[in-house]
Structures are given as C-alpha cells and as structure tokens.
Amino acid sequence: MPEVSYSQLLNQYHTAISKAQNYQEELAKKKEQWEKREREFNITEKLTRELCEDILAKDGEEMKLGEEYSWSSIPINKLIKKTGDVFRQYNSDRTELEKKLMKTAEERRQQIESLQDQIIRMKTKDSNGDFSTENKSASLKNKEEYDPKKIQSVISTDTDTNIDEQSIINDMEEDGQIIQITPSSIASTTHQKNIRARQKSKKRENARNSPADGSFMLMFQEVEEKMNEFEWGILKIIGETGYSTFEDIASEVFKRKTDVSKNRIRTSCENLKNMGLLHYEIIKIPVKSFAVYYLEALGEKIYEKKYREKPVLSEYERIVKEHDNPVHGYGIKELRLILEEMNCFTTICDENRKNPVQIEKNIIYVPDIFCTFTGKKGQARIYFEYECGNHTQTDFNSKLNRMVKVMRVLNFVTPNIDAAEKICEQVKNWIKNRGAGSLKKTKVRVTTIRQLKGVNVFKDENWRYVFIPEKSCEPTSQL
C-alpha cells in the first residue's frame, strides 16, 4: 500500500470537517422544519378532534354516562373512522326524516286543498241556491242584466283559463270547447274553425243590419213571384219559432196543416235554400244525423219585409252562440233530451252562460248541462259535461280543478268509446298531478251517450268508468 503524504491527509481532514459542518447545518434546518410541522400537526389534530367531537356529540350512543370513556384517549385515526360512520348514519337518518316531513307536508297540502274545495262547494251551493223553475225565475229578476263584457272580464282574469283560447273568444266561453266529434281532432284546427264560424256570423250580422235598398226591393219582388203559399208558410214557421231541425219544422207544419207529406215539406225547404233564403247543413252526432235549416241574411230581410217583424233567433244560431259549434251544441241538446226522458229532474238547463256558477271572485264554472232534482234533503243539483276528448291535459286539469270546487261527483258523457278512454287517461293524469289526498269524497264518472240512454244516472253501475281518487287513480270498469 503506497504511503499517504501529510498534505493529502490534511486535505482529507479539512474535507471531512466541511462535510460535517454541512450536515450539522442541514440537520438544524430539518429539525426546525420538523418542529414547525409538528406544531402544525398538533393544531390540525386538535381541530380534527374538535370537529369529530362536535359530530359525535349528535350521536346519543356516544354519550356514555357513568363510564370512563373519553374521545381524547382514542387514537386520531380511529376517532376519524368512528366519526365518519356516525356522520354517514346521521345523514341517512336526516334524509329519511326529510322524506317523512315532505310526505307529511304533501298529505297536509292535499288535505287542505280537499277541505278548501269542500268549503267552496258549500259556499257555492249557498250562494247559487237551488234552481228550481220557480226560484230560478225569481232569482233572475233580482239579478243584474247579463253583461257579456263583465263576464268576459272575469274569465280573462281567471288563472285557470287558457289565454291563447281567450284571444279568439269575444264572448264568455268555457275554455277548450270542441268542434269535431273525433278525439283525434287537433286543437288548432278547432280554433281555426271557431274563428271562421265567428267571421261568418259577423258577416251575416253586418248583412242583416244593412239597410234595404232598391236592389233588395227588386229581389223581394222576384222572390215573391217565385214562392207559393206553402213555402211562405214554412218561412213563417221558421221565422216565428226559430226551429232549425227538419223534424221540428215538419212537426210544426203538421200541427198547422195536416194534409201534407214530409216530401213536400222537404222539397219546399230545398226550394227556399236554392233561392238563398235558407241555410242548409247536415249535423252528425253519435246517436243520429239530421238536417238543419235557418234563415240566411236575405231570408231574414224577406221575412221582415213580408211579416213586418224581425224573425226570432234560430235554434242553430242559439246553440252555436252558446256552445261555439253545432256538433258539440247538438250533442249537448241530445244529452238534454235523454235526461228529460228520465222524468227525474225538476229543471234541466243547457244554456248556462248567462248564469255561470260563481266559484270565487275571479273564477267561474259554466256547465254544459245543469239539473235540479228533489233529494232526501230537499232540492239538489247535478251537472253533466259533454266531452269529445279534444282538451289538452293542461286545459282539462284546469277544467276539473274548477269543477271539483262546485260538485263532489264529476260526470262526463262522451260521444263514443274512444273519447271515453281518452277522457279516462286525462282523469288519471289529473289525479296523479293533483294528489289523491286532495280529492277526498270526490268521484269521477265517465260514459258514452248511448250507454246513458234509459238508465238511472244516479247509480254508479250505469256508468262505464268510475274513479274514486282516494282509493286509486285507475277507474273501475262497470260496463
């Protein structure tokens, strides 16, 4: 082994001393950092324990009285794990409690709505009274004269009313009336037809109010030469009575002139139509189809010129004015005739726009048919709606929400099975949306107009579908 010189050993010595000094400086620095970290860790542990203790204090099982049990003696990691378990359980229990509270609140809301509807029904019954034939006429004397603008203002402020429909309705109307009998009808098409019908009605009104001029006098002379005495008689019957259906017109002719056939009456009506005096239309409703006639604007002027008096408003025009369109209106009329055949009602009215049911300050209900009868506790009321299944769900919900404030049993009569099934689907959706708890003591009945003929309408078994929302949102099929 070669000898190491003194200078080399000295250099190695100085190098070792330099490294030792560096290590000592680094150790002092690390020690300072460690002490700082230790202080921070102690603060973190202290805060963590305090947080854990706050959470554990919410658990009754952790509050062990009479035992030597201290959270400070538990290692921090074990304390954190224990706190995590307690916190998760606490959140789970709190969530369940919130669900129970929400369920209870919903039940209370539905119960309140149900009670409010019952109170409103009682108030409505008291304020509107029992409309027998006698007291109905008496109440009308004490009532302000019907003002369409006033009623329209009430409808326009009703939050349940469809605003789009109101923009095309100039008089008081029940929202969502239909014009076609098939349930597949599109709402916009119905509105367009209603608009066209109103435009036509307005055009006829303008023609009716226009003054007679020289050309009219020539036309009157020409018509007078063409018409025979029998045709003048038919024109007089239509102008005097307002009858529109051919059967009604023919029946009135037979009362006045027995030696005549239906064919002659039909031929005369056709001649009047060809001369522009009568409007002719075929109306199709579920139980039958029939012809209707009513005076055109020219026919009204001819009548007024001939008989020195204005003709009465025809049944056709009265029905369209009341129910928006002839199909729906004559369907309601047919339902009224079926109800009349039952001989169990004191009063039956299918023209209720001038006497709407006032529910609250800005909410009214206009039933299709309103009836009174003598019940166990005196005069009672029942309402019927003739529905073809053309409402949107929103409009239908709005309608039912008004109806349930007036009556406990909601009656819907439809033109056919398809419409009845669609109404049932909408009723189910309404029950789900509103909540069964808000419909206590409420019943919804649905049937077709054919199935209602000749049965006792008061018995549930005579209705095709019966809903009892308290029990289920599904209907009970009866027929």
Backbone torsions as a table, in degrees:
resi	resn	phi	psi	omega
1	MET	NA	126.2	-177.1
2	PRO	-68.4	147.2	-179.1
3	GLU	-74.3	142.6	179.1
4	VAL	-97.0	134.1	-176.5
5	SER	-78.7	162.3	-179.4
6	TYR	-61.1	-40.7	-177.7
7	SER	-64.4	-37.4	179.2
8	GLN	-66.4	-43.9	178.6
9	LEU	-61.6	-38.2	-179.6
10	LEU	-64.9	-41.3	178.9
11	ASN	-63.9	-41.8	178.8
12	GLN	-63.9	-37.3	179.2
13	TYR	-63.4	-47.2	179.7
14	HIS	-63.9	-36.5	178.7
15	THR	-64.9	-42.7	-179.7
16	ALA	-63.5	-43.6	179.4
17	ILE	-61.9	-40.9	-179.7
18	SER	-62.5	-43.6	178.8
19	LYS	-64.9	-39.1	179.8
20	ALA	-64.2	-41.0	177.8
21	GLN	-63.5	-40.9	178.0
22	ASN	-62.0	-41.2	179.9
23	TYR	-65.9	-39.3	179.5
24	GLN	-65.2	-40.9	177.8
25	GLU	-64.2	-42.3	-179.8
26	GLU	-66.3	-38.9	178.9
27	LEU	-64.6	-40.2	178.8
28	ALA	-64.5	-39.7	179.0
29	LYS	-64.8	-45.4	179.6
30	LYS	-63.1	-38.8	179.9
31	LYS	-63.9	-40.5	177.8
32	GLU	-64.0	-43.0	178.5
33	GLN	-64.0	-40.9	-179.5
34	TRP	-64.1	-42.0	178.3
35	GLU	-63.0	-39.7	178.2
36	LYS	-63.9	-44.2	179.8
37	ARG	-65.7	-36.4	179.1
38	GLU	-63.8	-41.6	178.0
39	ARG	-63.5	-44.1	178.6
40	GLU	-63.5	-41.1	179.3
41	PHE	-62.8	-41.4	179.5
42	ASN	-62.7	-39.9	176.4
43	ILE	-63.8	-45.3	179.5
44	THR	-60.7	-44.7	-179.9
45	GLU	-63.3	-41.5	179.7
46	LYS	-61.6	-46.9	179.2
47	LEU	-65.0	-39.1	179.2
48	THR	-63.2	-44.0	178.8
49	ARG	-63.2	-41.2	179.0
50	GLU	-62.6	-42.8	177.6
51	LEU	-63.0	-44.8	179.3
52	CYS	-61.6	-40.7	-179.5
53	GLU	-65.9	-38.6	176.7
54	ASP	-61.8	-39.7	-179.6
55	ILE	-73.1	-43.8	-179.3
56	LEU	-64.6	-26.7	-179.4
57	ALA	-66.4	-18.1	178.4
58	LYS	-80.9	-9.7	-179.9
59	ASP	-99.0	116.5	-178.8
60	GLY	-61.7	-30.5	-178.6
61	GLU	-68.8	-21.6	179.8
62	GLU	-82.9	-13.2	179.4
63	MET	-90.6	81.7	-174.0
64	LYS	-95.3	101.3	-179.8
65	LEU	-79.2	144.4	176.0
66	GLY	77.7	7.2	179.6
67	GLU	-120.2	149.7	176.6
68	GLU	-82.2	88.2	-174.8
69	TYR	-139.6	118.6	-177.3
70	SER	-133.6	132.0	177.9
71	TRP	-66.2	-26.6	-178.8
72	SER	-69.1	-21.2	-179.6
73	SER	-85.6	-8.2	-179.0
74	ILE	-86.3	133.6	176.9
75	PRO	-55.4	146.7	-172.0
76	ILE	-59.6	-41.7	-178.8
77	ASN	-64.1	-41.2	178.0
78	LYS	-67.6	-36.9	178.9
79	LEU	-64.7	-41.7	179.1
80	ILE	-62.9	-43.5	179.8
81	LYS	-62.5	-45.9	178.9
82	LYS	-59.9	-43.0	-179.6
83	THR	-64.4	-40.0	178.3
84	GLY	-59.5	-43.2	179.0
85	ASP	-63.0	-44.9	-179.9
86	VAL	-64.4	-40.4	-178.6
87	PHE	-64.6	-43.3	179.1
88	ARG	-64.0	-41.0	178.7
89	GLN	-66.8	-38.6	178.4
90	TYR	-62.4	-44.2	178.4
91	ASN	-63.9	-39.8	179.0
92	SER	-63.4	-45.5	178.8
93	ASP	-63.7	-38.8	-179.1
94	ARG	-67.1	-40.4	177.7
95	THR	-61.5	-44.5	178.0
96	GLU	-61.8	-39.9	178.6
97	LEU	-63.9	-42.3	178.4
98	GLU	-62.8	-39.5	177.9
99	LYS	-62.5	-43.0	179.1
100	LYS	-64.2	-41.0	178.4
101	LEU	-64.3	-41.4	178.4
102	MET	-64.3	-41.2	178.6
103	LYS	-63.9	-44.2	178.6
104	THR	-63.6	-41.7	179.1
105	ALA	-63.1	-41.1	178.4
106	GLU	-64.6	-41.4	177.3
107	GLU	-63.1	-40.5	178.3
108	ARG	-65.3	-41.4	178.8
109	ARG	-60.7	-47.0	-179.9
110	GLN	-63.7	-39.3	179.4
111	GLN	-64.6	-40.9	178.7
112	ILE	-63.6	-44.5	178.8
113	GLU	-61.5	-41.4	178.9
114	SER	-62.1	-45.4	179.6
115	LEU	-65.7	-39.4	178.0
116	GLN	-62.0	-42.5	178.2
117	ASP	-63.2	-40.0	179.2
118	GLN	-64.9	-40.0	178.5
119	ILE	-64.5	-44.5	179.9
120	ILE	-64.0	-38.2	178.2
121	ARG	-60.7	-42.8	179.4
122	MET	-66.6	-41.5	178.6
123	LYS	-64.8	-41.5	179.4
124	THR	-62.9	-41.0	178.9
125	LYS	-62.8	-42.0	-179.2
126	ASP	-69.2	-40.9	-174.7
127	SER	-75.6	-32.6	-177.8
128	ASN	-90.9	-19.4	177.1
129	GLY	70.0	-178.0	177.6
130	ASP	-98.2	121.4	-171.7
131	PHE	-92.0	70.8	169.5
132	SER	-78.2	172.3	-176.5
133	THR	-60.7	-39.3	-176.3
134	GLU	-70.3	-55.8	-173.6
135	ASN	-75.4	-16.7	175.6
136	LYS	-67.5	-45.5	178.7
137	SER	-65.5	-36.6	179.0
138	ALA	-66.2	-40.5	-178.8
139	SER	-67.3	-33.3	-179.9
140	LEU	-66.7	-30.2	178.9
141	LYS	-66.9	-36.1	-177.8
142	ASN	-86.2	-4.7	-174.8
143	LYS	-94.5	149.5	177.2
144	GLU	-63.0	152.1	178.1
145	GLU	-62.8	141.2	-176.8
146	TYR	-59.4	127.7	179.6
147	ASP	-123.2	103.3	-178.0
148	PRO	-56.4	-36.3	-178.7
149	LYS	-65.8	-37.7	179.6
150	LYS	-66.5	-44.9	178.4
151	ILE	-64.9	-38.6	179.1
152	GLN	-62.3	-37.8	179.2
153	SER	-64.8	-32.9	177.4
154	VAL	-67.5	-44.2	-179.6
155	ILE	-64.4	-40.8	-176.4
156	SER	-64.5	-23.7	178.8
157	THR	-96.9	1.0	-179.7
158	ASP	-79.7	117.6	-176.7
159	THR	-67.5	-17.5	179.1
160	ASP	-83.1	-10.2	-174.3
161	THR	-86.1	141.5	179.8
162	ASN	-74.2	119.4	-173.6
163	ILE	-69.4	-36.4	-179.9
164	ASP	-60.8	-38.6	179.1
165	GLU	-67.7	-37.6	-176.4
166	GLN	-65.9	-24.4	-179.6
167	SER	-68.2	-18.0	179.2
168	ILE	-111.7	6.1	-178.4
169	ILE	-110.9	121.6	-176.5
170	ASN	-97.9	-14.9	179.5
171	ASP	-124.7	172.8	-178.4
172	MET	-64.8	127.1	-177.3
173	GLU	-139.5	151.7	171.2
174	GLU	-82.0	131.0	-173.1
175	ASP	-65.4	145.3	172.3
176	GLY	75.0	25.6	177.9
177	GLN	-67.0	154.1	-174.8
178	ILE	-107.4	163.9	178.1
179	ILE	-124.1	-19.0	178.9
180	GLN	-114.9	154.7	-174.2
181	ILE	-88.0	-18.6	-178.7
182	THR	-82.3	137.0	-177.8
183	PRO	-69.8	-10.8	-179.5
184	SER	-85.2	3.6	-179.1
185	SER	-60.9	143.7	-179.9
186	ILE	-93.2	136.3	-174.6
187	ALA	-58.9	-41.7	-177.6
188	SER	-62.9	-36.2	177.0
189	THR	-63.5	-42.1	177.5
190	THR	-59.6	-44.8	179.8
191	HIS	-63.3	-42.1	179.9
192	GLN	-62.4	-41.3	178.6
193	LYS	-66.1	-39.0	177.5
194	ASN	-63.4	-39.9	178.4
195	ILE	-63.4	-45.9	179.8
196	ARG	-62.1	-39.6	178.9
197	ALA	-63.3	-39.4	179.5
198	ARG	-69.4	-38.6	177.2
199	GLN	-63.5	-40.7	178.3
200	LYS	-64.5	-42.8	179.2
201	SER	-62.5	-40.7	179.4
202	LYS	-65.7	-39.8	179.2
203	LYS	-63.2	-42.1	178.7
204	ARG	-65.7	-37.9	178.9
205	GLU	-63.8	-41.3	177.7
206	ASN	-63.7	-42.7	179.0
207	ALA	-65.6	-36.1	-180.0
208	ARG	-65.1	-36.9	-175.4
209	ASN	-89.5	-7.6	-179.6
210	SER	-70.4	139.7	-177.4
211	PRO	-69.2	148.8	177.8
212	ALA	-72.2	133.5	179.2
213	ASP	-118.9	-169.1	-178.1
214	GLY	-62.4	-37.8	-179.6
215	SER	-65.1	-34.6	178.2
216	PHE	-66.0	-40.4	-179.6
217	MET	-62.5	-39.3	176.3
218	LEU	-64.2	-41.4	179.4
219	MET	-64.6	-39.5	179.6
220	PHE	-62.4	-42.3	178.8
221	GLN	-63.8	-39.9	179.8
222	GLU	-65.0	-43.2	178.8
223	VAL	-65.6	-40.7	-177.8
224	GLU	-62.7	-34.7	179.0
225	GLU	-71.5	-33.2	-177.0
226	LYS	-78.7	-34.5	-172.5
227	MET	-82.2	140.8	174.4
228	ASN	-97.0	177.1	-175.8
229	GLU	-62.9	-37.6	-178.9
230	PHE	-65.9	-40.8	179.3
231	GLU	-67.6	-36.5	174.3
232	TRP	-62.8	-37.5	178.6
233	GLY	-63.1	-41.8	178.1
234	ILE	-65.9	-42.7	178.4
235	LEU	-60.8	-39.2	179.7
236	LYS	-65.3	-41.7	178.9
237	ILE	-62.0	-45.2	-178.8
238	ILE	-65.5	-40.9	179.8
239	GLY	-71.3	-33.3	-178.3
240	GLU	-78.0	-43.5	-171.8
241	THR	-95.9	-27.8	-174.9
242	GLY	80.6	4.7	178.7
243	TYR	-58.4	141.6	-178.5
244	SER	-121.4	-38.4	-179.5
245	THR	-71.5	145.7	-179.2
246	PHE	-59.9	-37.7	-178.6
247	GLU	-63.3	-42.0	178.8
248	ASP	-65.9	-41.8	179.1
249	ILE	-63.1	-45.4	-179.4
250	ALA	-63.6	-40.5	179.6
251	SER	-61.5	-40.7	179.1
252	GLU	-68.0	-36.7	176.9
253	VAL	-62.4	-42.8	-179.0
254	PHE	-64.2	-30.8	178.1
255	LYS	-66.8	-34.1	-176.0
256	ARG	-94.3	-24.8	-177.3
257	LYS	-147.9	106.4	-172.5
258	THR	-81.1	-29.1	-175.2
259	ASP	-88.4	60.1	-179.0
260	VAL	-146.5	151.0	-179.4
261	SER	-104.3	161.8	177.8
262	LYS	-65.2	-35.1	-179.6
263	ASN	-61.3	-39.0	179.2
264	ARG	-66.5	-39.6	177.6
265	ILE	-63.3	-44.7	-178.7
266	ARG	-63.7	-41.2	179.5
267	THR	-64.8	-39.4	179.8
268	SER	-67.0	-41.3	177.2
269	CYS	-62.4	-38.0	178.7
270	GLU	-65.5	-40.4	178.0
271	ASN	-62.9	-43.4	178.2
272	LEU	-62.8	-36.7	177.6
273	LYS	-65.9	-43.6	-179.3
274	ASN	-65.0	-26.2	177.3
275	MET	-83.9	-1.6	178.2
276	GLY	83.6	14.9	-179.1
277	LEU	-92.1	-28.9	-178.9
278	LEU	-120.0	144.6	170.6
279	HIS	-95.7	137.9	-177.7
280	TYR	-120.6	138.1	-179.8
281	GLU	-154.3	144.8	174.4
282	ILE	-100.0	125.3	178.7
283	ILE	-106.5	129.4	179.0
284	LYS	-114.5	117.8	173.7
285	ILE	-123.1	167.7	-171.4
286	PRO	-55.3	-38.9	-173.7
287	VAL	-86.0	-19.1	-178.8
288	LYS	-170.9	170.7	170.6
289	SER	-121.9	146.3	-176.8
290	PHE	-155.3	160.8	-179.6
291	ALA	-94.6	142.9	174.5
292	VAL	-126.1	146.2	176.9
293	TYR	-130.2	142.8	169.6
294	TYR	-151.7	158.9	-174.9
295	LEU	-66.8	129.4	168.8
296	GLU	-74.4	172.5	-179.6
297	ALA	-58.1	-40.6	178.1
298	LEU	-65.0	-41.4	179.0
299	GLY	-62.2	-37.2	177.9
300	GLU	-64.7	-42.0	-179.7
301	LYS	-67.7	-40.0	178.0
302	ILE	-62.4	-43.8	179.0
303	TYR	-61.2	-46.5	-177.8
304	GLU	-64.4	-38.7	178.7
305	LYS	-66.6	-39.2	-175.5
306	LYS	-75.1	-44.5	-170.7
307	TYR	-108.7	4.1	174.4
308	ARG	60.9	30.4	176.2
309	GLU	-155.8	154.8	179.9
310	LYS	-78.1	142.9	176.6
311	PRO	-71.6	153.7	177.1
312	VAL	-73.9	160.2	177.8
313	LEU	-66.5	130.9	-176.9
314	SER	-69.5	155.7	177.5
315	GLU	-59.1	-41.2	-179.6
316	TYR	-57.1	-50.9	-178.4
317	GLU	-66.7	-36.2	178.6
318	ARG	-64.4	-40.4	179.4
319	ILE	-67.7	-42.6	179.2
320	VAL	-64.3	-39.3	179.2
321	LYS	-65.5	-36.0	-178.1
322	GLU	-79.9	-38.3	-170.7
323	HIS	-123.1	11.3	173.5
324	ASP	79.7	-36.2	-178.3
325	ASN	-151.4	153.4	-173.5
326	PRO	-68.1	-34.6	-177.2
327	VAL	-63.6	-49.7	178.4
328	HIS	-65.6	-41.6	-177.7
329	GLY	-65.3	-44.4	179.9
330	TYR	-73.7	-25.1	171.9
331	GLY	-63.8	-42.0	177.1
332	ILE	-65.0	-40.4	178.3
333	LYS	-61.2	-42.7	179.8
334	GLU	-63.3	-39.5	177.0
335	LEU	-63.7	-39.8	177.6
336	ARG	-61.6	-42.2	179.7
337	LEU	-63.8	-37.8	177.5
338	ILE	-64.2	-41.4	178.7
339	LEU	-66.6	-36.8	178.9
340	GLU	-64.3	-35.0	180.0
341	GLU	-65.4	-20.1	-178.3
342	MET	-74.6	-19.8	177.3
343	ASN	54.7	37.8	179.6
344	CYS	-124.1	3.1	-177.1
345	PHE	-114.8	139.7	176.9
346	THR	-74.8	-42.7	-178.3
347	THR	-137.1	138.3	173.4
348	ILE	-132.0	123.1	-177.5
349	CYS	-132.4	126.7	177.0
350	ASP	-114.7	15.8	174.2
351	GLU	-126.0	89.8	-169.1
352	ASN	-114.9	7.1	-178.1
353	ARG	-65.1	-34.1	-178.7
354	LYS	-79.3	-12.5	178.0
355	ASN	-131.5	63.6	179.0
356	PRO	-68.1	156.6	176.0
357	VAL	-82.1	118.3	-179.4
358	GLN	-82.6	112.3	-178.0
359	ILE	-87.0	-60.3	175.8
360	GLU	-136.5	-174.3	-173.3
361	LYS	-53.9	-45.9	-175.7
362	ASN	-114.6	17.9	-178.4
363	ILE	-128.5	126.3	176.4
364	ILE	-128.1	163.2	177.2
365	TYR	-132.8	127.8	179.0
366	VAL	-113.7	102.5	-179.0
367	PRO	-74.8	151.9	173.8
368	ASP	-67.1	-45.9	178.4
369	ILE	-136.5	132.7	179.7
370	PHE	-120.9	128.5	-178.3
371	CYS	-128.5	150.4	170.5
372	THR	-121.2	151.1	178.6
373	PHE	-151.3	164.3	179.5
374	THR	-91.2	110.7	179.9
375	GLY	-100.0	-170.8	-179.3
376	LYS	-65.4	-29.6	-177.9
377	LYS	-107.8	23.7	179.2
378	GLY	104.9	-155.6	-178.3
379	GLN	-66.3	132.2	179.8
380	ALA	-132.0	167.9	-175.7
381	ARG	-125.9	153.0	175.5
382	ILE	-146.5	144.8	-176.9
383	TYR	-122.3	148.9	177.4
384	PHE	-131.7	138.7	175.5
385	GLU	-115.7	129.7	176.3
386	TYR	-98.1	108.4	-172.3
387	GLU	-121.3	137.5	179.1
388	CYS	-106.7	6.0	175.5
389	GLY	78.8	29.4	-179.1
390	ASN	-107.0	5.1	175.5
391	HIS	-72.1	146.6	163.7
392	THR	-73.7	162.0	-178.8
393	GLN	-61.9	-38.9	179.7
394	THR	-62.3	-46.7	179.7
395	ASP	-65.3	-38.2	-179.0
396	PHE	-66.9	-42.2	176.4
397	ASN	-59.1	-43.0	179.1
398	SER	-60.0	-43.3	-178.6
399	LYS	-64.7	-46.6	-178.8
400	LEU	-65.7	-35.1	178.3
401	ASN	-64.1	-31.0	174.5
402	ARG	-76.6	-42.0	-176.8
403	MET	-62.2	-40.5	-175.9
404	VAL	-68.7	-15.4	174.9
405	LYS	-81.7	-11.6	-177.2
406	VAL	-107.7	-37.0	-174.1
407	MET	-137.8	156.6	177.8
408	ARG	-89.1	-32.3	179.5
409	VAL	-109.8	120.5	-178.1
410	LEU	-101.0	120.2	-175.3
411	ASN	-110.6	124.3	178.5
412	PHE	-122.1	125.5	176.5
413	VAL	-112.8	130.6	-176.1
414	THR	-118.3	160.9	-179.2
415	PRO	-75.0	-23.9	-176.4
416	ASN	-157.4	176.2	-177.3
417	ILE	-64.4	-42.0	-178.9
418	ASP	-58.6	-44.4	179.1
419	ALA	-65.8	-37.7	179.1
420	ALA	-63.0	-42.3	-179.5
421	GLU	-67.2	-37.0	177.7
422	LYS	-67.1	-41.2	177.0
423	ILE	-60.2	-40.5	179.4
424	CYS	-61.4	-42.3	178.4
425	GLU	-62.1	-40.8	-179.9
426	GLN	-70.2	-34.8	176.3
427	VAL	-64.1	-43.7	178.4
428	LYS	-59.5	-44.3	179.2
429	ASN	-64.6	-37.0	178.4
430	TRP	-64.3	-43.6	179.5
431	ILE	-62.5	-44.3	179.4
432	LYS	-63.6	-42.4	-178.0
433	ASN	-67.5	-40.8	-176.2
434	ARG	-84.0	-34.5	-177.8
435	GLY	101.0	128.2	-177.0
436	ALA	-62.1	-30.6	-178.6
437	GLY	-65.0	-22.1	179.3
438	SER	-89.7	3.4	-176.9
439	LEU	-123.3	38.8	178.7
440	LYS	-65.9	141.3	-179.9
441	LYS	62.2	20.5	179.1
442	THR	-104.7	145.5	179.6
443	LYS	-139.2	139.3	177.0
444	VAL	-121.2	127.9	-178.7
445	ARG	-121.8	137.7	-177.8
446	VAL	-133.5	136.0	175.5
447	THR	-156.6	175.5	177.1
448	THR	-97.4	160.0	-176.6
449	ILE	-66.4	-31.7	178.4
450	ARG	-67.8	-39.8	-177.3
451	GLN	-73.9	-15.5	-180.0
452	LEU	-85.9	-15.8	-175.5
453	LYS	-68.7	124.4	174.0
454	GLY	75.7	20.1	179.9
455	VAL	-119.8	170.8	175.8
456	ASN	-86.0	109.7	-174.6
457	VAL	-70.8	-14.2	-178.1
458	PHE	-80.9	-16.8	-178.0
459	LYS	-94.9	130.5	-177.2
460	ASP	-62.1	-31.9	-175.9
461	GLU	-66.2	-13.7	178.9
462	ASN	-92.1	4.2	176.9
463	TRP	-106.7	143.1	-175.2
464	ARG	-66.4	-43.3	179.4
465	TYR	-130.4	138.8	177.1
466	VAL	-131.6	124.2	177.6
467	PHE	-103.8	132.6	169.9
468	ILE	-122.5	90.7	-172.1
469	PRO	-53.2	-32.7	-179.8
470	GLU	-59.4	-32.4	-176.1
471	LYS	-94.6	-40.7	-176.6
472	SER	-166.4	155.4	174.1
473	CYS	-89.6	1.1	176.4
474	GLU	-94.4	144.4	-178.6
475	PRO	-81.2	158.7	170.8
476	THR	-95.9	119.1	-179.5
477	SER	-79.7	124.2	-176.2
478	GLN	-102.1	-38.5	-171.7
479	LEU	-118.6	NA	NA
